[in-house]
Every structure is written in structure tokens, then in C-alpha cells.
Amino acid sequence: MGKIDFYKMSGSGNDFIIVDNRRKLFDEADLPDFVTRVCRRKMSVGADGFILIEPSTAADFKWRFFNRDGSSGEMCGNGARCTARFAYLNQIAGASMSFETEAGIVQAHVKGERVVVKMPEPRDLQLDYTLRLQNGPWLVNRINTGVPHVVILTDRLDDVDVVQLGREIRMHEAFAPAGTNVNFISLQNNGEVAIRTYERGVEDETLACGTGSAASALIAARKYKAKSPVRVKTRSAEYLTIHFEERQGRFYDVHLEGDARIIYAGRLWDDAWKD
């Protein structure tokens, strides 16, 4: 591969490398290894995820999303917002657009630095599920908002060992073989939700998770009567806003709104993916 143009973007602290791949720049066999190398922090660009923009016959374009570990992901809310702004700024799509993901076709609208994305229809909601962990049983909730999420309520959010506990739940046999993302939330007096997330594929706590924020808002709505729109305060201190409808026990028209920042545009040299 020669030098590769890219954007580095951030959605509420969740950061991504985005490349226009409509001309097929990559050797498919080497792509997962390439992703892990360029997503290394300090040794390369560094990112939570890697996104390719490719042609589509069903929408304005198709994306392929990769986690930092090289695995593919069905959906990423923050990545989707960044992708939409990238596509708009590079004249790949208009301000209102649709694009293919493994979770289905996603619709998005760009409003300056903010982007609203319509999320996949939530499914697999289960409340008060008992999960047996090393330190005993935990009561958890689960829902799929494009990717699977566990949501756990705590009144001591700052004290949670997100990495250790999140990793144990992410790898739990109850969620095998794919695993799950894990969110710890605290309900605030003003109706907001504070969140910390252990992300599958990143295998660490991230500063924000769009699908996790959506999952947490919906769990808060179902269990604690939170009303749309729900503002979610991420670990970066940025807010994501979740809009939704609820009818006859089901959630519909879930939208994720938040910032999509351009950090810089650059060009990858082959040094970026060397050993």
C-alpha cells in the first residue's frame, strides 16, 4: 500500500480513523492486522475504531467498522455520527443520508458539528437478569441497540472497577460466543444519566459509547420512567442525547444526537503500520 489519506475524528471522546475506500486501497487478507497496527496509541495514529467508506447499491454508501483489536463491529453510534459528517464534508452524501452497516441501513442528518443518527430498532430486552460472577450474583439488564449491551445501575459510579468487572461480564458464558459491551450507569437528580462503558473490541473503558448510551437511556426509561429525550453524560463529560418513542411495551424511532469533531486530516505512511 502507498500513503493513505485519512481523517481522525471524535464523537464525545470515542475516536476513529476514517478512510475513503471506494477505490479499494487495502489487501483484504491483511486488513485486520493493519487495523490493529494503526489503532495503536503512541506507536501510530491510535483510535478506538477504524472505519472504511465503500460503494453501495442500497444507500449513499456502505461502511465497514473495525474495533481497535481488528474485529468487525455491527454498529457504533459515535462512529456512525463521525462517518456521516465525514461523508458530508467529502461530498460523498448530502446533509441527510443513509448508509449500510451490518446492523442494517442507518439514516443520519448532519447539522454543523452535530449529527443525529437513527439507531437500529432495539431488541432482546431483558430486565433484572441474575448473572453469577466471581464475587457473587449481580442483577443486570440487557438490550441490543445494534450491538449487545449489559446495563447495571449503581449509586457509586466513580468507584466501579470498570475494566475488571466489565471484562468479566463481557467474557461471561451467558453472552458467548460474541460477548457483550458493559455499561454502568447512575441516575442523576435532574433526570440525566451518567455512564461508564467497557467496550467489546476495544477491551477497555472508553470515554463514550453511542450504542451503550442508547441502551442505558432505554433501560432508564423502562425501569425508572425516564422520559425522551434522555441526556447521557459520558466519561469525557460530553453529552449524548437519546430520542425515542415507546408504544405497547416496545421502543421505536431511537435517535442518537451528539458532536462529531474533526481532530485532523492526515496521510498515513507505511511507518504507521510497521512492527
N, C-alpha and C positions, 0 to 999 in steps of 0.2 A: 504494500500500500504506500502511496505517496503521502504528502501532507494533507490533513483533513480539517476543513473549516468546521467550527462548532460554536454554539452558544453555551455559556454557563448561566443557568437560571435558578431562581429560588422561589419556592412557594411557602411562605411563612417559616422559612428556615429549613425546609426539606429541599435539598439541592440536586440538580440534574445536569447532565451533559446531553445536549440535543444536537443531532446531526441530520441534515437533509440527505437522505439515502435514496432518492428517486432514481439516481443513476447507478445504483448498486456498487458501492465503493468497497464492500467487505467480502472477504472469503468466509462463507457461512460456517465452515468447519472450525475456523479459528475464532469466531465471534465471541463465544462465552469467555474464553481466555483473554481476549482483547479487552472486554468489558471490565473484568476484574483488575486488569493492569491499569487502565486509565482512571478507574474509580479509586485507586489507592491515594490516600491523603499524604501529602508531603513528597511522595515519590512521583506523583503525576498530578493531573488536574484535581482529582478527588471529588467524589459525589456519592449521594445515596442511591442514585439510579442513572440509567443510560437509556436514551430514547432515540429511535430511528423513525424518520418520516418517510413513508413509501407510497407508491401509487395505489389507488383503489378504484374499483369499478362500481362500488356501492355507496361511496361517500366522497367528501372532498379529498380525503387522503386516508391512509392507514398508518397506525403507529405500531411499533414493536417496543415493548417496555422490558427492560432488564434490571433486576436488582443488582446491588453492588457486588454480590457474590457470583454474578454471571447467570443466575437462574432467571427464567422469564416470569413475568407477572401479568395476571389477567387485567388488572385495573389499578390505577393510582390516581387519587383525586387531585393531589397537588401537582403531580406530573402532568395530568390532563390539562390543568389550567395553564401551566407553563407552555405546554405544547401548543395550545390554542393561540396564545399570544405570539409565540414563535412563528406559527403558520400565517397569522395575520400580518405581522411585520415583514415577512419574506414573501408576501403576495402569493402564498400557496392557497389561501382561502380568504373569504370576506370576514367581516366582524362577527357574523352569525355563521356557524359552520357545523359540520358533522364529520366524525372520523371513526374508523373501525378500530376496535380493540378486541381482545379475547373475551371480554365480558359483554360484547355487543357493540352496536353503534352508539356513540356518545355525541350529544349535542352540546355546543358551547357558544357563549357570546362574550366578546371582548369589549370592555368598557374602560379604555385607557389602560392604566396599570392593573386594573382589577378584572377578573374573569369569573363568569358564572358557568358552571358545568352541570348538566343534568346527569345524575348518577343512575346506574342500573337499578332496576326495581329490587328492593331488599327482599331477602328470602331466608329461610332456615332460622327464623326467630325462635329462641328458646330461653325462657326466663328461669332464674333460680335453679340452675343446674349444679348438682353437687360434684365437685371434682376432688379426687383424693390425691393430695400432694405429700411430699416428704414430711412436712410439719403438720399434717392433718387435713381434714376436709375443708374446702373453700366453696363458697356459694358464688357462682359466676353466671353470667348471661352471655348468649352467643347470637350472632346475626351475620349474614353475608351481605355486604354492601358493594359487591363487585369482587371482593376477596373476603375470606373468612376472618371474623373478629370475635374475640372474647372481651367482655366489658365487666370490670369489677369496681364496685363503689367502695370508697374509703374516705374517712374524715381526716386522714393524716397523709395527704398526698406527697408531701415533701420527704416523708420518712420511708416511703416504699423503696425497696431494693428492686428497681425496675428490671435491671439486667438479670440478676439471679432468678427472681421469681418469674419474670417474663419468659426467660429461656426455658425454665422447667415446664411451664404451661404450653409454650409454643411447640415443644417436643413431645408433649403428653400423648400417650397411646389413644386417648379419646379423639384426637384430631389427626391421627395417622391416615394416610402416609404424607399428605401435603403439609400438615401443620397449620398453625393459625397465628395471626397477629394478636397482641395482648394490650389492652388499654386499661389504665387505672384512672378513675375519674372522681372528682369531688364536686358536689353541688354547692353553688355559691348563693348567698342570701339575695342577690339581685337577679337570680334566675339564670345566670351564666353557668357554664360547665368548665371546670379546669381539667386538663387532661395530660397524662404522660403515656407514651406508647413505646412498646418493644415491637420493632418491625421485623417480620419474617423476611429473609433475603438480605437485609442489612445486618441482622443478628446483633442488634444493639438498640439502645434508646435513640430515637431521633427527635429533632426539635419540633416536628409537626408530622401529622399523618392525616390526609384528607379523608380517606375511606374510614379511618378509625374515628375521626371527629364526627362523621356522619353516623356511624354505628352508635357512638356514645350519645349523640343527640336523640336518636330514635329510642334507645333504651331508656334515657331520661324521660322522654315523652310517654312511653308506655308504662313505666313503673312509678314515675314521680310527677306525672301530669305537666311536664314542661311543654310550653306552647311554641309553635312555629312563629317566627324564626328563632332558633336557638343559637346564641353566640358561644363559641368554644374558644377558651383561652389556651393556646398551645404553649409548649415549653419555651419557645422563642419569645413569648409574651405577645406575639401577633395573634389576631383573632380570625377565626373562620366562622362563617355564618351558614347555618343549615336551614333551608326552607323545605317544608314538606306538607303533604296533606295526609289525613288519616280518615279512612272510611271503613266501617264494618270490620274493624279489627285489623286492617291492613294499611300499610304506608304506600303512598303514591307520590309521584312528581317530586322526588327528592333532588334538591339543587344545592350545590356547594359553591359558596362565593368567598373569594379572598384575593390576595395580592399575587402577582406573578412578576417577579422582579428579574430584569436583565442584569446580571452581575458583570459580565463582559463577553465579548466575542473574540475568538482567537483561532489559532491554527495549530493543530497537533502535529508535532514532529515525531519521527519514529522513536526518538529517545523516550517519549511518553509511555511507550508500551514495552520497553526493554526490561529484561530481568534486573 
